Amino acid sequence: MKTQILSVTPQSLAYAKELIEAGEVVAFHTETVYGLGADARNDAAVQKIFALKGRPADNPLIAHVHAGFDITALVETPAYTVRLREKFLPGPLTMVYPSKGRVSRFVSSGLPTLSLRVPSSPVAQAFLRTVDIPIAAPSANRSKHVSPVTAQHVADDFDGDIPLILDGGPCTGGIESTVLDCTGDVPSILRAGLVTREMIAAEVGACEVYVPHEGEKPKSPGMAYKHYAPSCRTAFFTAREAEQAIRCYLTEQGRGGTPYFLCEHSFLTEHPEYRALDLGETPWEMAARLYAHLRTGERCATLLIGIEPKQDGGVMDGIKNRLLRAFGRSEIREKDV
């Protein structure tokens, strides 16, 4: 199969619709990361997404719809969700509702819920308006690999395996959408993102943060521990462990390796002599740069050393969540240096 990377035109949109109707998978730009989309109503098409990604069957998908789509045909909508949709959609917020069972059972991995998202990307909106059906779409990367924020990142993982990538340029949001459970009386964040708990609580009065139990079936994407991971060796240190991180760097360099730091800008200001990938200064810069830098790091580093940013709260919750999942539990500590 030849994979085409096409910008959005009437011709490419017509081709995308033809592919979706034939049960194929199409990658497309969103404001957060690229998605790997198929007809959410088609069992075989949804299963094709899981097979392409190597994704566990118990890890549910998000269904994407355009801004004018009547979601009441798909889900039950608690009263407080009206205000949230008015405030944050289209945008990087996925809302989990009680499902009416109008899509493939594989989308929600057997759960009685459906996760819905209305992306703000003009490319995504054009694609979704053209097909005018719910599109199941996880991030367009192999399972556990770094999420893609350019069309080339998608091609790096799926060239020859999917027919089309709708190219919208680099994704500006950088981390996946906030996932919000709206099945209870009070909304609860399942996955942190650019729409924060504080922002949601300001609109509807309260917002909880869900803490998963060990061994529990995932309620949303992104809840598996090892996720968003680069293919190179990695190490991870907190902001208070900068000295240990530097020793780790020097040890790797002394062994003939090529270590890189992945860190916020303030660390580079203090230590400009080291190779590093600069996440930036603000939470929004860090979110926008994170996945691109993880992809760069796996290409150029023999050891990628993450240093946790000093800032906390708000958007930083989502960034730190992705960092911890990207570097996993097998981080190199001082005892290994």
ABEGO torsion letter per residue (X at the ends): XBBBBBBBBAAAAAAAAAAAAAGBBBBBBBAABBBBBBBAABAAAAAAAAAAAGBBAABBBBBBBBAABBAAAABBBBAAAAAAAAAAOBEBBBBBBBBAGABBAAAAGGBABBBBBBBABAAAAAAAAAAGBBBBBBBBBBBGBBBBABAAAAAAAABGABABBBBAEBBAAGBBBBBBBAABABBBBABBBABBAAAAAAAAGBBBBBBBBBGBBBABBGABABBGBBABBBBBBBAAAAAAAAAAAAAAAAAGBBBBBBBBAAAAAABAABBBBBAEABAAAAAAAAAAAAAAAAAABABBBBBBBABBEEAAAAAAAAAAAAAEAABBBAAAX
